[in-house]
Amino acid sequence: MEERLQKIIAESGYTSRRKAEELIIKGKVSVNGKIVRELGTKAKSTDEILIEGKPISISNEKVYFLLNKPRETISTVKDDKGRKTVIDIIETDKRIFPIGRLDYDTTGLLLLTNDGELTNILTHPNSMVPKTYLAKLDRILEMEDYFAIKEGVKIEGRTVKVSHIKIKKKDKKKDSCYVELTIHEGRNHIVRKLFEHLRYDVVKLTRTYYGTLGLGTLLSGEYRTLSKKEVVELYRYKR
């Protein structure tokens, strides 16, 4: 049975469908010895599919991990500078990759898998997956700014919509506070940019929830596998 080439690559666990499309357009993919650049190209899983000259392995076994990402860790498969990546933490013989990213100094909940289809669903702009963060600010959030965030702040031409915001803790002596907020988009550094726009520095940032999934009792650097029920819940974000 023939399927779109990017779907086959994603289902192999090599990368997400979106990244597979980028590889095809750049001429990095060949099918049975011929370079393919058209996104509509179809192939069979039995065809010889190479990415940058290396064959992909078709695996039907999907794995799903929830990691409490530590600081100073890169949310990529590999790093040209030799820094520690989230892949280095997970013990598995499968070729996995992170769903989305957390900044180098941002900690908290990160999902990793070899399921390219699910990755494509969750990273699609229309998925609107709620993500909850806990931010430590360099000063106490003023109520004027609190209500501004609640109403929506325009960053880089687009309004950041927050479905939940709460000041969790104030330290008047140190003039700092912890703010919890939930957003439904995935622009890079968007939480930090939001507060910086209002003249606050984010001292620490942790993602505590992704959809209905929470960190639970996981310590920094610890991880667990997702249950079948949790995976099914994530697939419900498909639009």
C-alpha positions in Angstrom: 0.0 0.0 0.0 1.4 3.4 -1.0 1.4 6.3 1.4 2.8 9.8 1.4 6.5 9.7 1.8 6.6 12.1 4.8 4.0 10.0 6.6 6.2 6.8 6.2 9.2 8.7 7.5 7.2 10.0 10.5 5.8 6.6 11.3 9.3 5.1 11.2 10.2 7.3 14.2 12.9 9.1 12.3 11.4 12.5 12.9 8.1 14.4 12.8 6.0 14.7 9.6 6.8 18.4 9.4 10.5 17.9 9.7 10.3 15.0 7.1 8.7 17.5 4.7 11.6 19.9 5.2 14.1 17.1 4.5 12.2 16.2 1.3 12.1 19.8 0.0 15.9 20.1 0.7 16.6 16.9 -1.4 17.8 14.9 1.6 15.5 11.9 0.8 15.7 9.3 -1.9 13.4 6.4 -2.8 14.8 3.4 -4.6 17.9 5.4 -5.6 16.1 8.6 -6.8 16.1 11.9 -4.9 12.6 13.1 -4.1 11.7 16.8 -3.7 7.9 16.7 -4.2 5.8 16.5 -1.0 3.0 14.7 -2.8 5.2 11.7 -3.6 3.9 8.4 -2.5 6.0 5.3 -1.6 5.7 1.9 0.1 7.2 1.0 3.4 9.0 -1.8 1.5 10.8 0.7 -0.7 14.4 1.6 -0.1 14.1 5.0 1.6 17.3 6.8 2.5 17.7 10.1 4.4 21.1 11.7 3.8 22.2 8.3 2.4 21.2 6.3 5.5 18.2 3.9 5.4 15.3 4.4 7.8 14.1 1.4 9.8 10.3 0.8 9.8 9.2 0.0 13.4 5.6 -0.5 14.4 6.5 -0.3 18.1 5.9 3.2 19.5 7.3 4.4 22.7 6.3 7.5 24.8 8.2 9.2 27.6 7.4 12.0 30.0 10.6 13.7 31.2 11.2 16.3 33.9 13.8 18.2 31.9 16.7 19.5 34.0 18.4 22.9 33.3 21.3 23.2 30.9 20.0 20.5 28.6 19.2 20.8 24.9 15.8 19.8 23.6 17.2 18.2 20.4 18.3 14.8 19.2 22.0 16.0 19.0 24.0 19.1 19.6 26.9 20.4 17.5 28.5 21.9 20.5 28.5 18.6 22.4 26.1 19.8 25.1 23.9 17.3 26.9 20.6 16.6 25.2 17.3 15.2 26.5 17.9 12.1 24.4 21.0 11.4 26.5 18.8 11.0 29.6 16.3 8.4 28.2 17.4 4.8 28.1 15.9 3.2 25.0 17.0 1.4 21.9 14.4 3.3 19.9 15.2 6.5 17.9 13.2 9.1 19.8 12.8 12.8 19.5 11.2 15.5 21.7 7.8 16.9 21.0 8.4 20.6 20.8 11.2 22.2 22.8 12.0 23.8 26.2 14.8 26.4 26.3 18.3 25.4 27.6 17.6 26.9 31.0 13.9 26.0 31.2 12.9 23.0 33.2 9.9 20.7 33.4 7.6 18.6 31.4 8.8 17.4 28.0 7.4 14.5 25.9 9.6 12.3 23.8 8.6 9.6 21.4 9.2 7.9 18.1 5.6 8.5 17.0 5.9 11.0 14.2 2.1 11.2 13.7 1.4 12.2 17.3 4.3 14.7 17.2 2.7 16.3 14.1 -0.7 16.5 15.8 0.6 18.1 19.0 2.9 20.6 17.3 0.4 21.7 14.7 -0.8 25.3 15.4 -4.4 24.2 15.4 -4.0 21.6 18.2 -4.2 24.3 20.9 -2.7 22.0 23.6 -2.8 23.9 26.9 0.7 24.2 28.5 1.1 25.4 32.1 4.2 27.2 33.3 5.5 28.4 36.7 7.7 31.5 36.3 9.8 33.1 39.0 10.0 36.8 38.3 12.7 39.3 39.4 10.0 41.5 41.0 6.5 41.2 42.2 3.9 41.3 39.4 2.0 44.5 39.4 -1.8 44.1 39.2 -1.9 46.4 36.2 0.4 43.9 34.4 -1.6 40.9 35.8 -4.8 42.2 34.2 -2.9 43.1 31.0 -1.7 39.5 30.6 -5.2 38.2 31.4 -6.7 40.4 28.6 -4.0 39.5 26.1 -0.6 41.1 25.3 0.5 41.5 21.7 4.0 40.0 21.1 5.6 40.3 17.6 2.3 41.2 16.0 0.2 38.4 17.6 -1.8 38.5 20.9 -0.7 35.9 23.5 -3.9 34.5 25.0 -3.6 33.2 28.5 -6.5 30.9 29.7 -5.2 30.9 33.3 -2.9 33.2 35.4 -2.3 33.2 39.2 0.2 34.7 41.5 1.3 31.6 43.5 3.8 33.2 45.9 5.1 36.6 46.8 8.4 37.4 48.5 8.3 41.0 49.6 11.7 41.0 51.2 13.4 39.8 48.0 10.9 41.6 45.8 10.2 38.4 43.7 7.2 36.2 43.0 6.0 33.0 41.3 3.4 33.3 38.6 1.5 30.3 37.1 0.0 30.7 33.7 -1.5 28.5 31.0 -1.2 29.2 27.3 -2.3 27.3 24.2 0.4 28.2 21.7 4.0 27.1 21.1 6.0 30.1 19.9 9.6 29.9 20.9 10.5 31.7 24.2 6.9 33.1 24.3 6.6 33.0 28.1 9.9 34.8 28.6 9.0 37.3 25.8 5.7 38.0 27.4 7.2 39.0 30.8 10.1 40.8 29.2 7.7 42.9 27.2 6.2 44.0 30.5 9.8 44.7 31.9 10.2 41.6 34.1 13.1 39.2 34.0 12.2 35.5 34.3 14.7 34.1 36.8 13.3 30.5 36.6 10.8 28.8 34.3 9.3 25.4 34.6 6.6 23.7 32.6 4.3 21.8 35.0 1.6 20.6 32.7 1.2 19.6 29.1 -2.5 19.0 28.3 -3.7 16.9 31.2 -0.3 15.5 31.9 1.6 16.7 35.0 5.0 16.2 36.4 3.6 14.4 39.5 6.4 13.2 41.8 9.1 13.2 39.1 12.3 14.9 40.2 14.6 16.8 37.8 16.1 14.4 35.3 13.6 11.6 36.0 11.2 10.2 33.4 8.5 7.6 33.0 6.6 6.0 30.2 3.1 7.1 29.2 0.1 4.7 29.7 -2.1 3.7 26.8 -4.8 5.9 28.2 -2.6 8.9 28.3 -1.5 8.4 24.7 -5.2 8.1 23.6 -5.9 11.4 25.4 -3.1 13.1 23.5 -4.4 11.8 20.1 -7.7 13.6 20.9 -6.0 16.9 20.1 -6.1 15.9 16.4 -8.1 18.5 14.4 
